[in-house]
Amino acid sequence: MTNFAKEIVATMKIEQIYTGCLAQGAYYIESNGEAAVIDPLREVEPYLHRAVQDKATIKYIFETHFHADFVSGHLTLAKETGAVIIYGPQANPAFDCIIARDGQEFKIGEITITALHTPGHTLESTTYLLKDKNGKNHAIFSGDTLFLGDVGRPDLAQKADHMTQEDLAGLLYNSLREKIMPLADDVIVYPAHGAGSACGKNMMKETVDTLGNQKKMNYALREDMTKEEFIQEVTDGLLPPPQYFPLNVKMNKEGYEHFDKVMERGTQALSPQAFEAAANETGAIVLDVRHQDDFAKAHIPRSIFIGLDGGFAPWVGALIADVEQPILLVTPAGREEEAITRLSRVGFDKTLGYLEGGIEAWQQAGKEIDTVTGVTAGKLKKLLDDTSVPVFDVRKDGEYHSEHVKDAHFTPLDYINEHLAQFPSDEPFYVHCAGGYRSMIAASILKSRGIHNLVDIQGGFKAIKEAGIPVTDYVCPSTL
């Protein structure tokens, strides 16, 4: 889902185009018939449409850094418009662009954008400072350098070989204090990500704020903070990046296939027979993106469920990982292009087609189906009252340690393949997440590995608590 926030002041327009699935903010800026786009998504039609509406020419495409969590639309947008791509110092892409000097200015109509080199998240990370027609500092587009409530994690997906995450964090400390914190409190902060992104730890749900407010409440901008304290707090609890991050970085640096070709290949409607043949011939993963309840009722054996109506793209990246993996889709009717688009945003371009007629056509063709057994939390409570049954919690670390079913096993979905040996081989076991989405992903992965004696707890932890199943005492996540 994409949301829009727009700021229109004299002589300029700033529009934040926020995509919830990726928790990502791209920006369209227009002044006096000239426009710029900052950190565009893979599909560029929204930016082209805005420029046509404004009768504007897209002059520049600014990249705050080499993104790891999504594939940028910079190359496609440059090809479509003739706009110049701009990166900050120390960037080394394999295509023509401007490598801006620290402090270099770029005119867009009556406004100016200045490149402020702010290494720390990555070495080439750059914040773009927008000045109005009078030369007053108006806003910063901070990329992954400064988030609302947090700062970008030192990005181990693309650090230099000789650097540690502590080294990067030290650079980030200097960048914040030398380039960003000296700016006036009324400067607006437009970050590249919000809550839910893997690029930070504790981001706010808001997506726009003033720098003054961030100086008051963002832990990383404390005036009395030493560099050692900053490094400790920023790197504390830092998990390894998802496996697809380095692959996205590679695509952003070296190039990728045009989105139109990806869409053309992916929207091939395949009969059940052709679909099955393609899966056998190519080794493609069958990815079912319907609602979890529909998947539970009937799905193609060994297919993987990751529903569109959830954190789709990040979970694809985390669990499928290899962007070269061929994919065949089972989708809700009419949502094929949406699925292909959202896969391409995180670099999964090898969609080979979708099942024409959906699971109904598969069944009508006499093909085998599978199901996922489910149980209500109320029935589970009766079972637990009478005996001890194994319960597996696939939520994230903070969720589990904050509160969980007493004696439940912790097998986080992110690392489910590392926990396969923990699951019983000969007795039913019960799996849950917060609401049912992630547990169905886990169920599909386990079944694809030949583990079929699982039972999904419908409604997840919310239903478990409502049913009165004993849970541990609540611990606020911020104190963990």
C-alpha positions as CSV (number, residue, x, y, z in Angstrom):
1,M,0.0,0.0,0.0
2,T,1.3,3.4,-1.0
3,N,0.4,6.7,0.9
4,F,1.0,10.2,-0.1
5,A,2.0,13.3,1.9
6,K,2.3,16.6,0.1
7,E,3.8,19.9,1.1
8,I,3.1,22.9,-1.3
9,V,4.7,26.2,-0.5
10,A,5.5,29.2,-2.7
11,T,7.6,28.1,-5.8
12,M,7.9,24.5,-4.8
13,K,6.1,21.2,-4.2
14,I,7.4,18.3,-2.1
15,E,5.5,15.0,-2.2
16,Q,6.4,12.0,0.0
17,I,5.3,8.7,-1.7
18,Y,5.3,6.2,1.1
19,T,5.0,2.5,0.5
20,G,3.9,0.7,3.6
21,C,5.0,-2.8,2.7
22,L,8.6,-1.6,2.5
23,A,8.2,1.2,5.0
24,Q,9.9,3.3,2.4
25,G,9.6,6.9,1.5
26,A,10.4,8.2,-2.0
27,Y,10.2,11.9,-2.8
28,Y,9.0,14.0,-5.8
29,I,10.1,17.7,-5.7
30,E,9.0,20.3,-8.3
31,S,9.8,23.9,-8.8
32,N,9.0,26.2,-11.8
33,G,8.7,23.4,-14.3
34,E,11.7,21.3,-13.1
35,A,11.5,18.2,-10.9
36,A,13.7,15.8,-9.0
37,V,13.0,12.4,-7.5
38,I,14.8,11.0,-4.5
39,D,15.2,7.3,-3.9
40,P,12.5,6.1,-6.4
41,L,11.0,2.7,-6.3
42,R,11.4,0.2,-9.1
43,E,8.2,1.1,-10.9
44,V,8.6,4.6,-12.2
45,E,5.1,5.4,-13.6
46,P,4.0,7.4,-10.5
47,Y,6.9,9.9,-10.9
48,L,6.3,10.2,-14.7
49,H,2.6,10.8,-14.0
50,R,3.3,13.6,-11.5
51,A,5.7,15.3,-13.9
52,V,3.1,15.2,-16.7
53,Q,0.5,16.7,-14.4
54,D,2.9,19.5,-13.3
55,K,4.1,20.0,-16.9
56,A,7.5,19.5,-15.5
57,T,10.8,17.9,-16.6
58,I,12.5,15.5,-14.3
59,K,16.0,16.9,-14.2
60,Y,17.7,14.9,-11.4
61,I,17.4,11.6,-9.6
62,F,19.1,11.7,-6.2
63,E,20.1,8.5,-4.5
64,T,20.9,8.8,-0.8
65,H,23.0,5.5,-0.9
66,F,23.1,2.1,-2.5
67,H,19.9,0.6,-1.0
68,A,20.0,-2.9,0.3
69,D,16.3,-3.5,1.2
70,F,14.8,-2.6,-2.2
71,V,15.8,-2.1,-5.8
72,S,15.7,1.6,-6.8
73,G,14.0,2.8,-10.0
74,H,16.9,5.2,-10.8
75,L,18.1,3.5,-14.0
76,T,14.7,3.0,-15.5
77,L,13.7,6.6,-14.6
78,A,16.8,8.0,-16.1
79,K,16.3,6.0,-19.3
80,E,12.6,7.2,-19.5
81,T,13.3,10.9,-18.8
82,G,17.0,11.6,-19.6
83,A,17.4,12.8,-16.0
84,V,20.8,12.6,-14.4
85,I,21.5,10.2,-11.5
86,I,23.3,11.7,-8.6
87,Y,25.1,9.8,-5.8
88,G,27.3,11.2,-3.0
89,P,31.0,10.9,-2.5
90,Q,32.6,7.5,-2.5
91,A,29.9,5.9,-4.6
92,N,31.2,3.7,-7.4
93,P,28.3,2.5,-9.6
94,A,28.8,0.7,-12.9
95,F,26.8,3.3,-14.9
96,D,27.1,7.0,-15.8
97,C,26.1,9.4,-13.1
98,I,27.3,12.4,-11.2
99,I,29.3,11.6,-8.1
100,A,28.6,14.8,-6.1
101,R,31.2,16.6,-4.0
102,D,30.4,17.3,-0.4
103,G,28.6,20.6,-0.5
104,Q,27.9,20.5,-4.2
105,E,24.7,22.4,-5.2
106,F,22.0,21.5,-7.8
107,K,19.4,23.9,-9.0
108,I,15.8,22.8,-9.6
109,G,13.6,25.7,-10.7
110,E,13.9,28.3,-8.0
111,I,15.2,26.0,-5.3
112,T,18.6,24.4,-4.5
113,I,19.6,21.0,-3.3
114,T,22.9,20.6,-1.6
115,A,24.7,17.2,-1.1
116,L,25.9,16.7,2.4
117,H,28.1,13.7,2.7
118,T,27.0,11.8,5.8
119,P,28.8,8.4,5.9
120,G,27.9,5.9,8.6
121,H,25.0,3.8,7.4
122,T,27.1,3.3,4.3
123,L,30.3,5.0,3.2
124,E,28.6,6.9,0.3
125,S,25.5,7.8,2.4
126,T,24.5,11.4,1.5
127,T,21.8,13.7,3.0
128,Y,20.2,16.2,0.6
129,L,19.5,19.7,2.0
130,L,16.8,21.6,0.2
131,K,17.0,25.4,0.3
132,D,14.1,27.6,-0.8
133,K,14.3,30.4,-3.4
134,N,15.6,32.8,-0.7
135,G,18.4,30.4,0.3
136,K,16.8,29.4,3.6
137,N,17.3,25.8,4.7
138,H,13.9,24.1,4.4
139,A,14.2,20.3,4.6
140,I,16.6,17.4,4.6
141,F,16.1,14.1,2.8
142,S,18.1,12.0,5.2
143,G,18.0,8.6,3.5
144,D,19.1,6.0,6.0
145,T,21.3,8.4,7.9
146,L,18.6,9.8,10.2
147,F,15.2,8.2,10.8
148,L,12.5,9.5,13.1
149,G,13.3,8.1,16.5
150,D,16.4,6.3,15.3
151,V,19.4,6.3,13.0
152,G,20.3,3.9,10.2
153,R,22.1,0.7,11.2
154,P,25.7,0.5,10.1
155,D,25.1,-1.5,7.0
156,L,27.1,-4.7,7.1
157,A,25.6,-5.7,3.7
158,Q,28.0,-3.4,1.9
159,K,30.7,-2.2,4.3
160,A,34.3,-2.0,3.2
161,D,36.3,-5.1,4.0
162,H,38.6,-3.3,6.4
163,M,35.7,-1.8,8.4
164,T,33.7,-3.1,11.4
165,Q,30.2,-2.0,12.3
166,E,31.7,0.0,15.1
167,D,33.9,1.9,12.6
168,L,30.8,2.7,10.6
169,A,28.9,3.8,13.7
170,G,31.7,6.1,14.6
171,L,31.5,7.7,11.1
172,L,27.7,8.1,11.6
173,Y,28.2,9.8,15.0
174,N,30.5,12.4,13.3
175,S,28.1,12.9,10.3
176,L,25.1,13.6,12.6
177,R,27.0,16.0,14.8
178,E,28.9,17.8,12.0
179,K,26.4,18.0,9.2
180,I,22.8,17.5,10.6
181,M,22.6,18.6,14.2
182,P,23.9,22.2,13.5
183,L,20.9,22.8,11.2
184,A,18.0,24.9,12.6
185,D,15.3,23.2,14.5
186,D,12.6,24.2,12.0
187,V,14.2,22.2,9.2
188,I,11.9,19.3,8.1
189,V,13.2,15.8,8.2
190,Y,12.1,13.5,5.4
191,P,13.6,10.0,6.0
192,A,13.9,7.1,3.6
193,H,12.2,4.7,6.0
194,G,9.7,4.4,8.9
195,A,8.6,1.9,11.4
196,G,8.8,-1.7,10.2
197,S,12.0,-1.3,8.1
198,A,14.9,-3.6,8.8
199,C,17.2,-0.6,8.3
200,G,16.7,0.6,11.9
201,K,15.6,-0.7,15.2
202,N,13.1,1.7,16.9
203,M,11.6,4.0,14.4
204,M,8.5,6.1,14.9
205,K,5.3,5.5,13.1
206,E,5.3,9.0,11.8
207,T,7.1,9.7,8.5
208,V,7.7,13.5,8.7
209,D,9.0,15.6,11.6
210,T,11.1,18.7,12.4
211,L,14.7,18.4,13.3
212,G,14.1,20.2,16.5
213,N,11.7,17.5,17.7
214,Q,14.2,14.8,16.7
215,K,16.9,16.6,18.7
216,K,14.6,16.4,21.8
217,M,13.4,12.8,21.5
218,N,15.8,10.8,19.3
219,Y,18.2,9.0,21.5
220,A,21.0,9.2,18.9
221,L,20.9,13.0,18.9
222,R,21.6,13.6,22.6
223,E,23.9,16.6,22.9
224,D,25.8,15.0,25.8
225,M,26.3,11.7,24.1
226,T,29.9,10.5,23.7
227,K,31.0,8.7,20.6
228,E,31.6,5.6,22.6
229,E,28.1,5.7,24.0
230,F,26.7,6.3,20.5
231,I,28.6,3.3,19.1
232,Q,27.4,1.1,21.9
233,E,23.7,2.0,21.6
234,V,23.6,1.9,17.8
235,T,25.2,-1.5,17.5
236,D,23.6,-3.1,20.5
237,G,21.4,-6.0,19.5
238,L,22.2,-5.5,15.8
239,L,21.2,-8.6,13.9
240,P,22.9,-9.8,10.6
241,P,21.2,-8.3,7.6
242,P,18.7,-10.4,5.6
243,Q,20.4,-12.5,2.9
244,Y,18.9,-10.6,0.0
245,F,20.3,-7.3,1.1
246,P,23.7,-7.7,-0.6
247,L,22.0,-8.9,-3.8
248,N,19.9,-5.8,-3.9
249,V,23.0,-3.6,-3.4
250,K,24.6,-5.4,-6.3
251,M,21.6,-4.7,-8.6
252,N,21.5,-1.0,-7.5
253,K,25.2,-0.6,-8.3
254,E,25.5,-2.7,-11.4
255,G,22.0,-2.5,-13.1
256,Y,19.0,-4.7,-13.7
257,E,16.5,-5.7,-16.3
258,H,13.9,-3.1,-17.4
259,F,10.7,-3.4,-15.3
260,D,8.5,-3.7,-18.4
261,K,10.3,-7.0,-19.4
262,V,9.9,-8.3,-15.8
263,M,6.2,-7.6,-16.0
264,E,5.8,-9.1,-19.5
265,R,7.4,-12.3,-18.4
266,G,5.6,-12.6,-15.1
267,T,2.1,-12.0,-16.4
268,Q,2.1,-15.1,-18.6
269,A,-1.1,-17.0,-17.7
270,L,-0.4,-20.7,-17.4
271,S,-2.9,-23.5,-17.5
272,P,-2.5,-26.1,-14.7
273,Q,-0.7,-28.4,-17.0
274,A,1.7,-25.7,-18.2
275,F,2.2,-24.4,-14.7
276,E,3.1,-27.9,-13.4
277,A,5.5,-28.4,-16.3
278,A,7.2,-25.1,-15.8
279,A,7.7,-25.9,-12.1
280,N,9.3,-29.2,-12.9
281,E,11.5,-27.9,-15.7
282,T,12.8,-24.8,-14.0
283,G,12.9,-25.7,-10.3
284,A,10.7,-22.7,-9.7
285,I,9.2,-22.1,-6.2
286,V,5.5,-22.0,-6.3
287,L,4.6,-18.9,-4.3
288,D,1.0,-18.6,-3.1
289,V,0.2,-15.0,-2.3
290,R,-3.5,-15.4,-1.4
291,H,-5.0,-14.9,2.1
292,Q,-3.8,-17.4,4.7
293,D,-7.3,-18.8,5.3
294,D,-7.5,-19.6,1.6
295,F,-4.1,-21.2,1.6
296,A,-5.1,-23.4,4.6
297,K,-8.2,-24.7,2.8
298,A,-6.4,-25.7,-0.4
299,H,-3.0,-25.2,-1.9
300,I,-0.5,-26.8,-4.3
301,P,1.6,-29.3,-2.4
302,R,5.1,-27.9,-1.3
303,S,4.1,-24.4,-2.3
304,I,5.2,-21.5,-0.1
305,F,2.7,-19.1,1.3
306,I,3.6,-15.4,1.7
307,G,0.4,-13.4,1.4
308,L,0.1,-10.0,-0.4
309,D,-1.9,-8.6,2.5
310,G,0.9,-8.6,5.0
311,G,4.6,-7.8,5.0
312,F,5.0,-9.4,1.7
313,A,8.2,-8.2,0.0
314,P,10.4,-8.2,3.1
315,W,9.3,-11.8,4.0
316,V,10.0,-12.9,0.4
317,G,13.5,-11.4,0.7
318,A,14.2,-12.9,4.1
319,L,12.9,-16.4,3.4
320,I,13.5,-17.0,-0.4
321,A,16.6,-14.9,-0.2
322,D,18.1,-15.7,-3.7
323,V,16.9,-13.0,-6.1
324,E,17.8,-15.4,-9.0
325,Q,15.3,-18.0,-7.8
326,P,12.6,-18.6,-10.5
327,I,9.0,-18.1,-9.1
328,L,5.6,-19.2,-10.2
329,L,2.6,-17.4,-8.7
330,V,-0.7,-18.4,-7.3
331,T,-2.6,-15.2,-6.8
332,P,-6.0,-13.8,-6.0
333,A,-7.8,-13.0,-9.2
334,G,-6.7,-9.6,-10.6
335,R,-3.7,-9.2,-8.4
336,E,-1.0,-10.8,-10.6
337,E,0.6,-7.5,-11.6
338,E,0.6,-6.3,-8.0
339,A,2.5,-9.4,-6.9
340,I,5.0,-9.1,-9.7
341,T,5.6,-5.4,-9.0
342,R,6.1,-6.0,-5.3
343,L,8.5,-8.9,-5.9
344,S,10.6,-6.7,-8.3
345,R,10.9,-4.0,-5.7
346,V,13.1,-6.3,-3.7
347,G,15.0,-7.7,-6.7
348,F,13.0,-10.9,-7.4
349,D,12.6,-10.5,-11.2
350,K,12.4,-14.1,-12.2
351,T,8.7,-14.6,-12.1
352,L,7.8,-17.0,-14.9
353,G,4.0,-16.7,-14.9
354,Y,0.9,-17.3,-12.8
355,L,-1.7,-20.1,-12.5
356,E,-4.6,-19.1,-14.7
357,G,-7.9,-19.7,-13.0
358,G,-6.1,-20.0,-9.6
359,I,-6.4,-23.0,-7.2
360,E,-9.9,-23.7,-8.5
361,A,-8.6,-24.4,-12.0
362,W,-5.9,-26.6,-10.4
363,Q,-8.5,-28.7,-8.6
364,Q,-10.8,-28.9,-11.6
365,A,-7.8,-30.3,-13.6
366,G,-7.7,-33.1,-11.0
367,K,-4.4,-32.0,-9.6
368,E,-3.4,-32.9,-6.0
369,I,-3.9,-30.3,-3.3
370,D,-2.8,-30.0,0.3
371,T,-4.3,-28.3,3.4
372,V,-3.1,-26.9,6.7
373,T,-4.9,-28.2,9.8
374,G,-6.0,-25.5,12.2
375,V,-7.4,-25.2,15.7
376,T,-9.1,-22.4,17.6
377,A,-7.4,-21.0,20.7
378,G,-10.4,-22.2,22.7
379,K,-9.9,-25.8,21.7
380,L,-6.2,-25.5,22.3
381,K,-6.9,-24.3,25.8
382,K,-9.0,-27.5,26.5
383,L,-6.1,-29.6,25.2
384,L,-3.6,-27.8,27.4
385,D,-6.0,-28.1,30.4
386,D,-5.9,-31.9,30.0
387,T,-2.4,-32.6,28.9
388,S,0.9,-31.0,27.7
389,V,1.2,-30.4,24.0
390,P,4.1,-28.7,22.2
391,V,3.5,-25.1,21.2
392,F,5.9,-23.2,18.9
393,D,6.1,-19.4,18.7
394,V,7.4,-18.0,15.4
395,R,7.2,-14.3,16.3
396,K,10.2,-12.0,16.6
397,D,12.6,-12.0,19.5
398,G,11.1,-8.9,21.2
399,E,7.6,-10.2,20.9
400,Y,8.4,-13.6,22.4
401,H,10.5,-12.3,25.3
402,S,7.9,-9.6,26.0
403,E,5.1,-12.2,26.6
404,H,4.6,-15.8,25.4
405,V,2.7,-19.0,26.2
406,K,4.2,-20.7,29.2
407,D,6.7,-23.4,28.1
408,A,6.4,-22.5,24.4
409,H,9.4,-23.1,22.2
410,F,10.8,-20.1,20.4
411,T,11.4,-20.7,16.7
412,P,11.4,-17.3,15.0
413,L,10.1,-17.3,11.4
414,D,13.2,-15.4,10.2
415,Y,15.4,-18.4,11.0
416,I,12.8,-21.2,10.8
417,N,15.1,-23.4,8.7
418,E,17.7,-23.3,11.5
419,H,15.1,-24.8,13.9
420,L,13.8,-27.7,11.9
421,A,15.3,-30.3,14.3
422,Q,13.3,-28.9,17.2
423,F,9.9,-29.8,15.7
424,P,8.5,-33.2,16.7
425,S,8.5,-35.9,14.0
426,D,5.7,-38.1,15.2
427,E,3.2,-36.1,17.2
428,P,1.1,-33.1,16.5
429,F,2.6,-29.7,17.4
430,Y,1.0,-26.3,17.5
431,V,2.3,-23.2,15.8
432,H,1.3,-19.5,16.3
433,C,2.4,-16.0,15.6
434,A,0.7,-12.7,16.5
435,G,-2.4,-13.0,14.3
436,G,-2.0,-15.9,11.9
437,Y,-0.1,-14.5,8.9
438,R,3.4,-15.5,9.9
439,S,2.4,-18.9,11.4
440,M,0.9,-19.8,8.0
441,I,4.2,-18.9,6.3
442,A,6.0,-21.1,8.8
443,A,3.4,-23.9,8.2
444,S,4.0,-23.8,4.4
445,I,7.8,-23.9,4.9
446,L,7.6,-26.8,7.3
447,K,5.3,-28.8,5.0
448,S,7.6,-28.1,2.0
449,R,10.3,-29.7,4.2
450,G,8.2,-32.8,4.7
451,I,6.9,-31.9,8.2
452,H,3.2,-32.3,8.1
453,N,2.2,-33.0,11.7
454,L,1.7,-29.3,12.5
455,V,-1.4,-27.5,13.6
456,D,-1.9,-23.8,13.1
457,I,-3.4,-21.9,16.0
458,Q,-6.0,-19.7,14.4
459,G,-5.9,-16.0,15.4
460,G,-2.4,-16.3,16.9
461,F,-1.3,-14.8,20.2
462,K,-4.2,-12.4,20.3
463,A,-6.7,-15.3,20.3
464,I,-4.5,-17.2,22.8
465,K,-4.7,-14.5,25.3
466,E,-8.4,-14.0,24.8
467,A,-8.9,-17.7,25.4
468,G,-7.2,-17.5,28.8
469,I,-4.3,-19.8,28.0
470,P,-1.5,-19.1,30.6
471,V,1.2,-16.8,29.4
472,T,4.3,-15.3,31.0
473,D,4.2,-12.0,32.8
474,Y,4.4,-9.0,30.4
475,V,7.8,-7.3,30.0
476,C,7.9,-4.0,28.2
477,P,10.0,-4.4,25.0
478,S,11.9,-1.2,25.7
479,T,13.3,-2.7,28.9
480,L,14.5,-5.9,27.3
